[in-house]
Amino acid sequence: MTKELIIVFVKNIKLGKVKTRLAKTIGNYGAFEVYSELVKVTELATKNMTTDKRIYFSDVIISTKWKNDYKTVQVGENLGERMKNAFIKGFEDGYERILLIGSDLPDISSEHIKSGLNALNNNEVVFGPAIDGGYYLVGMTKMHHFIFNNKPWSKSHLLEVTLEELDQENISYTLLEALNDIDTFEDLEASEFYKSNLELQEKIKQLSL
């Protein structure tokens, strides 16, 4: 067991249940294809890291993903509860630095994750800001429940509100490079992930016919 833990939150790839805002433009099948590719990016980013990993699926465990890593199912009524419960379990099990990432970042790499873990050597909390005002990564050296309680999930001021509370509590934090997640077709078109994936472009084109 390492002292560090990486938690990956993954939505089960179900038709009509992933990337619903994107699906309004390119349809449920197109959104399904995009999210499937994004999960592959996340899996690749974490694949060769020797840090302990726990993969939390939204509904059911998919054994073909992250084959050699611990897998379980998220527990909680909303995103905040589910993330909080995953952190609590990690700290209860003896980990000292815990990082949680989502699985819909086209530009996530092992370097972002390593930077997050390194930041926890000098800060109690670290965030990877998302361009839309949320965050794609959160890490802690001890449990701060309020980070996950009564927050405006999926709103553009999520990170701002959270950082204000950290300031009020005098808790040290740092921010990593901001990344863009993919919620709309405009996000998708602007991403190098999409521009460089000709096979995905062709699939989307065919599905849109």
C-alpha positions as YAML, in Angstrom:
chain: A
units: angstrom
residues:
- id: 1
  name: MET
  ca: [0.00, 0.00, 0.00]
- id: 2
  name: THR
  ca: [1.25, 3.48, -0.88]
- id: 3
  name: LYS
  ca: [0.54, 6.58, 1.20]
- id: 4
  name: GLU
  ca: [-1.08, 8.17, -1.85]
- id: 5
  name: LEU
  ca: [-4.35, 7.20, -3.50]
- id: 6
  name: ILE
  ca: [-5.87, 8.13, -6.85]
- id: 7
  name: ILE
  ca: [-9.65, 7.86, -7.07]
- id: 8
  name: VAL
  ca: [-11.25, 7.84, -10.51]
- id: 9
  name: PHE
  ca: [-14.97, 8.54, -10.85]
- id: 10
  name: VAL
  ca: [-16.47, 6.90, -13.94]
- id: 11
  name: LYS
  ca: [-20.01, 7.09, -15.24]
- id: 12
  name: ASN
  ca: [-21.20, 3.77, -16.57]
- id: 13
  name: ILE
  ca: [-21.34, 4.21, -20.33]
- id: 14
  name: LYS
  ca: [-25.06, 3.90, -20.94]
- id: 15
  name: LEU
  ca: [-26.92, 5.15, -23.96]
- id: 16
  name: GLY
  ca: [-28.86, 8.29, -23.05]
- id: 17
  name: LYS
  ca: [-27.16, 8.63, -19.65]
- id: 18
  name: VAL
  ca: [-23.79, 10.21, -20.52]
- id: 19
  name: LYS
  ca: [-22.98, 13.67, -21.87]
- id: 20
  name: THR
  ca: [-26.66, 14.62, -22.05]
- id: 21
  name: ARG
  ca: [-25.96, 18.26, -23.02]
- id: 22
  name: LEU
  ca: [-23.76, 17.08, -25.85]
- id: 23
  name: ALA
  ca: [-26.42, 14.57, -26.89]
- id: 24
  name: LYS
  ca: [-28.85, 17.42, -27.61]
- id: 25
  name: THR
  ca: [-26.64, 18.30, -30.60]
- id: 26
  name: ILE
  ca: [-25.14, 15.01, -31.77]
- id: 27
  name: GLY
  ca: [-27.67, 12.54, -30.36]
- id: 28
  name: ASN
  ca: [-27.40, 9.84, -27.71]
- id: 29
  name: TYR
  ca: [-25.32, 7.50, -29.87]
- id: 30
  name: GLY
  ca: [-22.82, 10.26, -30.65]
- id: 31
  name: ALA
  ca: [-22.54, 11.25, -26.99]
- id: 32
  name: PHE
  ca: [-22.05, 7.58, -26.11]
- id: 33
  name: GLU
  ca: [-19.13, 7.33, -28.56]
- id: 34
  name: VAL
  ca: [-17.52, 10.54, -27.26]
- id: 35
  name: TYR
  ca: [-17.72, 9.50, -23.62]
- id: 36
  name: SER
  ca: [-16.37, 6.04, -24.43]
- id: 37
  name: GLU
  ca: [-13.30, 7.70, -25.96]
- id: 38
  name: LEU
  ca: [-12.89, 10.06, -22.99]
- id: 39
  name: VAL
  ca: [-12.88, 7.12, -20.57]
- id: 40
  name: LYS
  ca: [-10.07, 5.59, -22.65]
- id: 41
  name: VAL
  ca: [-8.07, 8.82, -22.27]
- id: 42
  name: THR
  ca: [-8.50, 8.69, -18.49]
- id: 43
  name: GLU
  ca: [-7.58, 5.02, -18.34]
- id: 44
  name: LEU
  ca: [-4.43, 5.70, -20.35]
- id: 45
  name: ALA
  ca: [-3.46, 8.64, -18.10]
- id: 46
  name: THR
  ca: [-3.59, 6.45, -15.00]
- id: 47
  name: LYS
  ca: [-2.47, 3.14, -16.51]
- id: 48
  name: ASN
  ca: [1.25, 3.20, -15.73]
- id: 49
  name: MET
  ca: [1.09, 5.05, -12.42]
- id: 50
  name: THR
  ca: [2.30, 2.95, -9.50]
- id: 51
  name: THR
  ca: [0.19, 4.87, -6.99]
- id: 52
  name: ASP
  ca: [-2.74, 2.89, -5.55]
- id: 53
  name: LYS
  ca: [-5.93, 3.44, -7.53]
- id: 54
  name: ARG
  ca: [-9.60, 2.96, -6.78]
- id: 55
  name: ILE
  ca: [-12.09, 3.12, -9.61]
- id: 56
  name: TYR
  ca: [-15.59, 4.18, -8.60]
- id: 57
  name: PHE
  ca: [-18.30, 3.38, -11.17]
- id: 58
  name: SER
  ca: [-21.64, 5.19, -11.05]
- id: 59
  name: ASP
  ca: [-23.83, 2.07, -11.24]
- id: 60
  name: VAL
  ca: [-22.07, -1.24, -11.83]
- id: 61
  name: ILE
  ca: [-18.47, -2.44, -11.98]
- id: 62
  name: ILE
  ca: [-17.08, -3.01, -15.47]
- id: 63
  name: SER
  ca: [-14.36, -5.62, -15.10]
- id: 64
  name: THR
  ca: [-12.76, -4.93, -18.50]
- id: 65
  name: LYS
  ca: [-11.76, -1.39, -17.43]
- id: 66
  name: TRP
  ca: [-8.73, -0.77, -15.18]
- id: 67
  name: LYS
  ca: [-8.22, -4.54, -15.09]
- id: 68
  name: ASN
  ca: [-5.72, -4.77, -12.24]
- id: 69
  name: ASP
  ca: [-7.12, -2.01, -10.02]
- id: 70
  name: TYR
  ca: [-9.60, -1.98, -7.16]
- id: 71
  name: LYS
  ca: [-13.11, -1.27, -8.44]
- id: 72
  name: THR
  ca: [-16.32, -0.43, -6.60]
- id: 73
  name: VAL
  ca: [-19.56, 1.55, -6.97]
- id: 74
  name: GLN
  ca: [-20.17, 5.14, -5.86]
- id: 75
  name: VAL
  ca: [-22.37, 5.63, -2.79]
- id: 76
  name: GLY
  ca: [-24.46, 8.75, -2.12]
- id: 77
  name: GLU
  ca: [-27.49, 10.73, -3.21]
- id: 78
  name: ASN
  ca: [-25.58, 13.36, -5.19]
- id: 79
  name: LEU
  ca: [-22.10, 14.01, -6.58]
- id: 80
  name: GLY
  ca: [-20.92, 15.74, -3.41]
- id: 81
  name: GLU
  ca: [-21.96, 12.83, -1.19]
- id: 82
  name: ARG
  ca: [-20.42, 10.30, -3.52]
- id: 83
  name: MET
  ca: [-17.07, 12.08, -3.63]
- id: 84
  name: LYS
  ca: [-17.10, 12.71, 0.12]
- id: 85
  name: ASN
  ca: [-17.76, 9.03, 0.86]
- id: 86
  name: ALA
  ca: [-14.90, 7.96, -1.41]
- id: 87
  name: PHE
  ca: [-12.49, 10.30, 0.38]
- id: 88
  name: ILE
  ca: [-13.70, 9.21, 3.84]
- id: 89
  name: LYS
  ca: [-13.07, 5.56, 2.96]
- id: 90
  name: GLY
  ca: [-9.60, 6.36, 1.66]
- id: 91
  name: PHE
  ca: [-8.57, 8.25, 4.80]
- id: 92
  name: GLU
  ca: [-10.09, 5.55, 7.04]
- id: 93
  name: ASP
  ca: [-7.92, 3.02, 5.21]
- id: 94
  name: GLY
  ca: [-4.77, 4.94, 6.05]
- id: 95
  name: TYR
  ca: [-3.99, 6.99, 2.95]
- id: 96
  name: GLU
  ca: [-2.40, 10.38, 3.64]
- id: 97
  name: ARG
  ca: [-2.74, 12.11, 0.28]
- id: 98
  name: ILE
  ca: [-5.83, 11.42, -1.82]
- id: 99
  name: LEU
  ca: [-6.64, 12.75, -5.28]
- id: 100
  name: LEU
  ca: [-9.94, 12.34, -7.13]
- id: 101
  name: ILE
  ca: [-10.42, 12.89, -10.87]
- id: 102
  name: GLY
  ca: [-13.35, 12.55, -13.23]
- id: 103
  name: SER
  ca: [-13.30, 10.69, -16.53]
- id: 104
  name: ASP
  ca: [-14.44, 13.22, -19.12]
- id: 105
  name: LEU
  ca: [-11.31, 15.32, -19.59]
- id: 106
  name: PRO
  ca: [-9.89, 15.10, -23.12]
- id: 107
  name: ASP
  ca: [-6.52, 16.58, -22.08]
- id: 108
  name: ILE
  ca: [-5.92, 14.83, -18.74]
- id: 109
  name: SER
  ca: [-2.50, 13.21, -18.46]
- id: 110
  name: SER
  ca: [-0.42, 11.44, -15.86]
- id: 111
  name: GLU
  ca: [1.52, 14.70, -15.45]
- id: 112
  name: HIS
  ca: [-1.58, 16.52, -14.21]
- id: 113
  name: ILE
  ca: [-2.20, 13.75, -11.69]
- id: 114
  name: LYS
  ca: [1.43, 13.70, -10.52]
- id: 115
  name: SER
  ca: [1.35, 17.50, -10.16]
- id: 116
  name: GLY
  ca: [-1.75, 17.19, -8.00]
- id: 117
  name: LEU
  ca: [-0.15, 14.62, -5.73]
- id: 118
  name: ASN
  ca: [3.06, 16.66, -5.46]
- id: 119
  name: ALA
  ca: [1.04, 19.76, -4.54]
- id: 120
  name: LEU
  ca: [-0.30, 17.91, -1.50]
- id: 121
  name: ASN
  ca: [3.22, 17.83, -0.03]
- id: 122
  name: ASN
  ca: [2.89, 21.55, 0.68]
- id: 123
  name: ASN
  ca: [-0.87, 22.21, 0.71]
- id: 124
  name: GLU
  ca: [-3.88, 20.69, 2.44]
- id: 125
  name: VAL
  ca: [-6.04, 20.91, -0.69]
- id: 126
  name: VAL
  ca: [-5.47, 21.04, -4.44]
- id: 127
  name: PHE
  ca: [-7.89, 21.68, -7.30]
- id: 128
  name: GLY
  ca: [-7.61, 21.27, -11.04]
- id: 129
  name: PRO
  ca: [-9.92, 24.04, -12.32]
- id: 130
  name: ALA
  ca: [-12.21, 23.38, -15.26]
- id: 131
  name: ILE
  ca: [-12.76, 26.21, -17.74]
- id: 132
  name: ASP
  ca: [-16.51, 26.13, -17.00]
- id: 133
  name: GLY
  ca: [-16.00, 27.15, -13.36]
- id: 134
  name: GLY
  ca: [-16.00, 23.70, -11.79]
- id: 135
  name: TYR
  ca: [-13.04, 21.40, -11.25]
- id: 136
  name: TYR
  ca: [-11.74, 18.21, -12.80]
- id: 137
  name: LEU
  ca: [-9.49, 17.22, -9.89]
- id: 138
  name: VAL
  ca: [-9.62, 17.61, -6.12]
- id: 139
  name: GLY
  ca: [-7.07, 16.38, -3.60]
- id: 140
  name: MET
  ca: [-6.72, 16.54, 0.19]
- id: 141
  name: THR
  ca: [-4.34, 15.55, 2.98]
- id: 142
  name: LYS
  ca: [-7.17, 15.20, 5.49]
- id: 143
  name: MET
  ca: [-10.94, 15.18, 5.40]
- id: 144
  name: HIS
  ca: [-12.70, 18.52, 4.91]
- id: 145
  name: HIS
  ca: [-16.38, 17.62, 4.72]
- id: 146
  name: PHE
  ca: [-17.58, 21.13, 3.88]
- id: 147
  name: ILE
  ca: [-15.91, 20.98, 0.46]
- id: 148
  name: PHE
  ca: [-18.64, 18.57, -0.63]
- id: 149
  name: ASN
  ca: [-21.63, 19.85, 1.36]
- id: 150
  name: ASN
  ca: [-24.34, 22.10, -0.12]
- id: 151
  name: LYS
  ca: [-22.42, 23.06, -3.23]
- id: 152
  name: PRO
  ca: [-23.76, 24.37, -6.57]
- id: 153
  name: TRP
  ca: [-22.80, 21.29, -8.60]
- id: 154
  name: SER
  ca: [-22.61, 21.84, -12.37]
- id: 155
  name: LYS
  ca: [-22.78, 25.62, -11.89]
- id: 156
  name: SER
  ca: [-20.18, 28.12, -13.12]
- id: 157
  name: HIS
  ca: [-19.37, 29.39, -9.60]
- id: 158
  name: LEU
  ca: [-18.71, 26.00, -7.96]
- id: 159
  name: LEU
  ca: [-14.94, 26.42, -7.56]
- id: 160
  name: GLU
  ca: [-15.24, 30.09, -6.59]
- id: 161
  name: VAL
  ca: [-17.64, 29.28, -3.76]
- id: 162
  name: THR
  ca: [-15.47, 26.39, -2.58]
- id: 163
  name: LEU
  ca: [-12.29, 28.49, -2.52]
- id: 164
  name: GLU
  ca: [-14.05, 31.23, -0.54]
- id: 165
  name: GLU
  ca: [-14.90, 28.68, 2.15]
- id: 166
  name: LEU
  ca: [-11.31, 27.42, 2.22]
- id: 167
  name: ASP
  ca: [-10.11, 31.01, 2.72]
- id: 168
  name: GLN
  ca: [-12.57, 31.47, 5.56]
- id: 169
  name: GLU
  ca: [-11.27, 28.31, 7.23]
- id: 170
  name: ASN
  ca: [-7.60, 29.30, 6.63]
- id: 171
  name: ILE
  ca: [-6.93, 26.06, 4.80]
- id: 172
  name: SER
  ca: [-3.98, 26.11, 2.41]
- id: 173
  name: TYR
  ca: [-4.70, 25.19, -1.20]
- id: 174
  name: THR
  ca: [-3.22, 25.50, -4.67]
- id: 175
  name: LEU
  ca: [-4.55, 25.33, -8.22]
- id: 176
  name: LEU
  ca: [-3.25, 23.33, -11.16]
- id: 177
  name: GLU
  ca: [-3.50, 24.13, -14.86]
- id: 178
  name: ALA
  ca: [-7.06, 24.83, -15.99]
- id: 179
  name: LEU
  ca: [-8.49, 22.30, -18.46]
- id: 180
  name: ASN
  ca: [-11.61, 22.22, -20.58]
- id: 181
  name: ASP
  ca: [-14.09, 19.41, -20.24]
- id: 182
  name: ILE
  ca: [-16.55, 18.54, -22.98]
- id: 183
  name: ASP
  ca: [-20.18, 19.41, -22.32]
- id: 184
  name: THR
  ca: [-21.30, 20.86, -25.65]
- id: 185
  name: PHE
  ca: [-20.59, 20.28, -29.33]
- id: 186
  name: GLU
  ca: [-18.62, 23.56, -29.38]
- id: 187
  name: ASP
  ca: [-16.37, 22.16, -26.63]
- id: 188
  name: LEU
  ca: [-15.92, 18.98, -28.65]
- id: 189
  name: GLU
  ca: [-15.09, 20.75, -31.92]
- id: 190
  name: ALA
  ca: [-12.54, 23.01, -30.22]
- id: 191
  name: SER
  ca: [-10.66, 20.15, -28.55]
- id: 192
  name: GLU
  ca: [-7.44, 18.62, -29.90]
- id: 193
  name: PHE
  ca: [-8.86, 15.32, -28.66]
- id: 194
  name: TYR
  ca: [-11.57, 15.53, -31.34]
- id: 195
  name: LYS
  ca: [-9.49, 17.19, -34.07]
- id: 196
  name: SER
  ca: [-6.89, 14.42, -33.85]
- id: 197
  name: ASN
  ca: [-9.39, 11.53, -33.66]
- id: 198
  name: LEU
  ca: [-10.46, 11.02, -37.27]
- id: 199
  name: GLU
  ca: [-12.20, 7.76, -36.45]
- id: 200
  name: LEU
  ca: [-14.40, 9.47, -33.87]
- id: 201
  name: GLN
  ca: [-15.14, 12.33, -36.29]
- id: 202
  name: GLU
  ca: [-16.28, 9.83, -38.89]
- id: 203
  name: LYS
  ca: [-18.51, 8.03, -36.39]
- id: 204
  name: ILE
  ca: [-20.15, 11.28, -35.34]
- id: 205
  name: LYS
  ca: [-20.64, 12.25, -38.99]
- id: 206
  name: GLN
  ca: [-22.27, 8.92, -39.81]
- id: 207
  name: LEU
  ca: [-24.53, 9.07, -36.76]
- id: 208
  name: SER
  ca: [-25.64, 12.58, -37.73]
- id: 209
  name: LEU
  ca: [-26.77, 11.57, -41.21]
...
